[in-house]
């Protein structure tokens, strides 16, 4: 009898366990698998090469210097373009620089990041370039692994996978050293005033994370510090300081004696101390979102947008009163579609509104910004309103656009360098 009872209990428990297993919930979801890519320092520090002109494949940040237009091909190098005639730009060459994301140019020397190193390159001609300096480890790596080397990025692949229902709200899943991103949990999203310049320097967009300012370069490190590099020695730059700001800083905009910093949580304002060091002045906080900033004497303009890593449902332009630099205050908001980079002129703000093109915003009265026109037909990322001209250069997901901005409510397209 006892044996029969034990058998019945065993069968009941087994049945319950089987039921539990059968009831385990799974759902198919698309995930983006991120596989880390490592390189050794020897692989990173291969000689820079000047190659024949390439097609645009994955254009990123833009920069102007004299007659040159430079376009960063994300992590691959720089397209060198003769922009003497913006209606007919001429691709001259491609400078192969693995790990390139930002650039600046002064006195004929091109400064660019090569993963952890800063390169100073002299462009001799459209077919020749000379590496005049390599600042090893000027920048910090994303991460390092004793066995694999320096983490330089990730390969991304979208796959359909079964996910445990308990993990449906999780954004990330780890499988060894591979990260899988739950696309539904993260949400869907889209993939600059000008950077201040001087008579011997060039002009960057508002999405820049490495900027030229007189005799200094400021660059954002992966550990959210700003490294200051002194260029007074010309081809022998030196690091003169690092400033810790906040988590997730993204963009830099130097203006006169101030440095405006865009982050995922707000805008920071620092005073430049003249020796490459900075002094904190104030900040303007907003809901978590991706954010570049541009400014003039009285107002700062900040865009925030939602997206995969930005964590916000908001898509706004903020106008911020900075006359009291120690107490910036929100003056106005303007709803947009998915705003990103900006270009600031006296009475117009050109906002790259992703798939809705370039918004022309009348800021003659900053307390009531008004959309006065739109250049459509492109997904815009960043822009430069070229100093001392009526030229607006826009980086889009499908190429580089150039416009005549003489009309304050209408942009006349001059040319497009199409992505292949």
N, C-alpha and C positions, 0 to 999 in steps of 0.2 A: 504493500500500500504506500509506504514512504517513497519507494522508488517511483511509483506512478505519479505521486504528487510532485516530486522533484523534476520528473520529465515534463509534467504540465507547466511548472514554473519556468523551466528552461525554454520551452517552446513559446510561452507567452512573452518572455523577455526578448527572445530572438525576433519574435514577430514585431515587437515594439521598435527594436533597433532597426529592423529592416524597413519599417514604416518611416522611421526618422530619416534613414538614408534616402528612401524614395522621395520624401517630402523636401529634400534639399533643393533650394531654388537657384536656378541659373538663368541668366538672360544674355542674349547675344548683343554685343555693343561694338562699335568701331573704337579702337584705341590707337593712339599714335605711339609706336614703340621708339624710344630714344636710346640708341646704342652709342656709348661713349667712344670717341676717337682720340687716340693718344699718339704723340710723336716724341722722338728723342730730340735733345737739343741740336744734335748734328743734323737731323732732318729739318728742323726749324731754320737753321742758319745756313741754308743753301744760298749761293750767290743770286742776287737779283738779276733778272733778265729783261731786256727790252725786246719785245716781239712785234711782229706785224700786227696791224690793227685787228682786233677781234670784234665779233658781234656782241651786243649786249645780251646777256643771259639772265642775270639776276642783279640788276642795277640797284645801288643803295644810295649812300650819301654823295652829295655834290659839293664842288668847290670851284671858285673862279680865281684866276690869277692872270692879270694882264689879258692877253688874247687867248689864254688857255682856259678850257673847261675840263675839269677833272671829274671823272665819275668812278666811284668805287664799285667794283664787282665784288660782292660780299665774299670775304675770305680768300679771294683769288688774286686781286691786283687792282690796277688803276688804268682806266681808259684815258688816254691823252688826246684831246680834241682841240683843233685850231678853231676858235670861235670868232675870228676876225669879222666874219659875216654871219651873224646869228640866223640869217635866212638860209644859209648853206654851210652848216658846220662840217668840218673835214676831220675824220678820224685819222690820227697820225700813227699811233702805236698803242701797244698794250704793255704796261710794266707789270711783270709777273712778281707778285709779292704775296705769298701765302699768309693767311691770317690778317690781311689788311681789312680794317673797318673804318678808319678815320685818317685824315690827312690835313696838312697845313703847309703853306709855302711862304718863304721869306727870302728876299735877296737872291732869288734864283735857285734856292735849295728847297727841295721837297722833303718834308718830314712826314713819316708814316709809321704806323705800328706794324710790326712783324711778330705776331703773337706776343711774346714777353719782351721783345727788343724794340728800340726806337732806331729807325734808319734815317740817315741824312743822305739824300741823293741829289747829285748835280745832273740836270738834264742837259746834255751837251748838244744833242740834236734829236730829230725824230727817230733816229736809228741807234743812238748811243746814250748810255747813262753810266754814271760813275758813282759807286758807293763810297762816300767820303767819310762816313762815320757809322758805327754800329754801337749803340748803347745797350749792352747786354743786361737783361733783367731790370730795365727801367720800369717795366710794368709787371704786375703780379699775375701769375697764371690763374686760370679758373680753379684748377686743382692739380696736384701732382701725385703720382703713384710710383713707389720705389721700383716696381717691376716693369711698369709700362711706359713711364715717362710723364710728359706734360699733357694734361687734358686740354685739347684744342677745340673741342666742339662735340656735336652729336650728329649721327645719321638718323634721319626720321623716316619711318615707314608706317603707313596706316594699315591695320589688320582688323579683321572681324574675329572677335574672341568671345568665348563664354565667360561671363563674370558672375561670381557668387553674388546673389542678391544682397548679401550683407555689405558688399563693397560698392554698390551702385552709386552711392553718393561720394565716394572717395575720388579725389582728383588724380592721385598717383598710385601706382603699384610697382613694387620693386621685385625684380627677378635677377638675383645676382647683382651685377653692376649695370643692368639694363633697367631703364625707367619706362613704364607704360603709362600714358596719359589718357584718362577717360574723357573722350571728346564731349560727351553730353554733360558730364559733371562740370567741366571747365567752361562750357559755353562756346559760342562761335564768334569769331571776330576777324577783322581784316589784318592782313599781313602785319626857310627857317628864319620877322626881322632877319636880318642878316647878322652873322657874327661880326663883331667890330673888327676893323682892320686899320692899317696905317699905310703910308705911302709906299712902303716896301713889302707889305704883306697882302694876302689874298682875303677872300670872303667865303665863309662857310654858311651852311643852313642851320636852322634852329634845332635840328635833331643831332647836332654834333656832340660827341662826348670827348673830343680832343680839339682844343681851340687855341689859336694864336692870339696873343695879346701883347703888343709891343715886343719886348725882348724875352717874353716868356711863352711857354706852351703849358696849358693846363690839361690834364687828362684824367678821366675817371678810371680807377682801378677796379678789379673784380671784388675787392674787399670793401668797396664803398668809401675809399679814400680818394682824395684828389692829389695827384702827384704834380709838382711844379718843376719845370725844366727851364733852365736859364740858357738862352741862345746867344748871349753877348759874345761868346768866344767863336761865333760863327759855326764852323763845321765841327766843333767840339762841345756839344751841349753837355750840361751837367745837371743832375737832380739836386735841387736846393731845398726841397721840403715836401712833406706829405700832410694833408689836412683831413682829419676824420669828420665826416658830415653826418650821415644818417644811412639807414638801410635803404637799398634800392634807389640810389640816385642814378639819373639817366642822362641828363643833358646839361650843357654849360652855355651861358650867355654872358660874356664880359661886356660891361657898359661903363665907360669912364672909370671911376674909382670903385665900382661895385662888380661883384660876380653874382649873377642870378643862376640858381641851380634848380633844375626840375627833377622831381622824384615821384614815386608812385603814391606818396602821401601828401605832397604839398610842394610849395616853392620856398627855397631858402635864399636869404640875402646875406652876403658876406662883403666886408670891406677889404680891398686890396691894400696891403701895408707897404708896398713898394719894394720889398725884398723877396717877393715870392711867397710870402706868408699871408694868411687871411685872418680876419677877426669877424666872429659871428655878430650879426646885427639883428635879424628878425626872421620870421617865417610866416607863411600863410598856409594853413592846413585845409585839406579837402578830403572827401571820401576817397578810399583807395582806388586809384585809376592811373593810367599811363599819362605822362604829362611833360610837354616841353614848355619853355617860357621865353618871351622876348620883352624888351622894356625900352622906355625912353626916360626923360627926366621926371615925369610925374606919374606915369602909369606903367603897370606890368600887365601883360596879356598871357593867359595860361589856357591851354586846351587840355581837356581830359576826355578820354574815350574808353569804352568798354573793350572787351576782347579776351583772348585765351588766358593771358597772364595778368590782366589788369584788375580784375576783381570788382568792377563797377558796372552798373547798368546805365550810367550817365554819359552823355555826349554833349559837352558844353564848352563854350568860351567864357572864361572869367575875365572881367576887367577889374583890376585891383589898383586902388589909390595908394601910391607909395610916396606921396609928398612928405608924410611923416614916416621916414624910412624905418623907424623902430616900431611902428604900429601899422602895418599894411592892412587895408580894409577893402572888403568886396564892394565894388561900385555898381557892377551890373553883371548879368548873365545873358547868354544867347544860346538857345538850343540849336544844335547842329546834328548832322547824321553820324559822323565818325571822325571828328577833327583830329588832325595830327600836326604836321609842321606848319610854320607860319613865316611870313615875310612882312616886316613893318616899314612903312614909309610915313610921311608927315600926317596925312589924313586918311590913309587906307591901310587896312590890314588884310593881307592875302592869306587865307586859311585853306590848307589842303584838307578837303573834306572827304577823303577816300573815294569811294565809288561815285560820289556826287560831284567830283571835280574840284575846282578852285573857287572858293567864295571870295568875292570882293566885298569887304565890310567897311562901310563909312564910319570912321571914328572921329570925325570932326567934333562931335559931342560924345566924349567917351562914356558918359552915363547912359546913353541910348544908342548903342551900336546897331547899325542897320545893314542888312544885306542889300547891296545896291546892284549886284550883278553876279553871274556865275559863268565860269568857263567849264562846260561839260564835255563828256566824251572821253574822260580819263579817270583812273583811280589814282588820286594824287597823294604823295607821301611827304615831300618836303619842297621848300622853295627858297630862292634867293632873289631879292630885288637888288639888282646890281647897282652899286653906288655910282653916282654921276652919270646915270643913263636912265632910259625908260624901259630897260630890259628886265623881264621876269623869267627866271629859269625854274622849271618844275620837274622834280623826279617823280615819275609815275610807275606803276607796276608793269606797264607795257612799254616804257621807254622814257626818254628825256624830251620835254616840251619846252619851247621858247616862245615868249609872247612879247608884243609891244603893249605896254601898259599906259600909253599916253592918255587914253580915254579913262577917266576915273570910274566908269561904270561898265566898261567892256574891255576884254582882252582880245587882241588880234594875234592869232597864231602865226608865227613866223616859220617854224620848222618843228620836225619831230625826228629824233633818232630812235628808230623802232627797235624794240627787243625782239630777238629771234627765237 
